[in-house]
Amino acid sequence: MPERCPTCEHELEGILDFPRVLVVQFNRTKFPDLIGSNFGDFYEDNPEDIKRLKEFTSSELAEKLKNSSGEKIPFKSFIFYKDQNDGKTGYWCLANITDSVNRILQLPQVEGYLKGLEESVGKEILRDKILIPNIKDAKLNLYLQKRGDNEYAVNLFGDYMDCFHGSHEVALVNKDIATIKYEGRLNN
């Protein structure tokens, strides 16, 4: 049975419903050297896709991808790799968001927020310390997203836009940068 506020009987459903929380666990996400966001795909058995891949990149990159074993290959503002999907060989294109993600993570207010949560493990803190700082970035923002019972993620979310071959292309960025496990506490 869900916990309820003893005063108003409001059902307490999430981390922000409690005046205080015990931070049980906090984990920062470890990111790879190259961080990508899904942008498009090209299938080897489709001649039109291979033609588009060569036009979008270069014949040299298309050949390098064909002979690769799945490693990520940066090219301009994108990351490409070869993979199998439903038994078909494909080449995936990711928007290279490495610099954008790293720039956000290095902002003093983000680093301070994450460090504060990290130092709160095992401590009871006021709910306000869980609130996400306001990040002034035109493309990306932080949000708290519920991931399970008593678990939330600090999520980096937004649109990443790039200009390539004269067109504006947009990729969605949706990356968890940390997770928080907690126990809600009421004022007694």
Secondary structure, DSSP 4 states (H G I P E B T S, - for coil): ---B-TTT--B--SGGGSSEEEEEEEEEPPPPSS-EEEEEEEETT-HHHHHHHHHHS-HHHHHHHHT--S--EEETTEEEEEEEETTEEEEEEEEE-HHHHHHHHTSHHHHHHHHHHHHTTTSEEEGGGTSPPPP--SSEEEEEEEEETTEEEEEEEEEEEEEETTEEEEEEEEEEEEEEEEEEE---
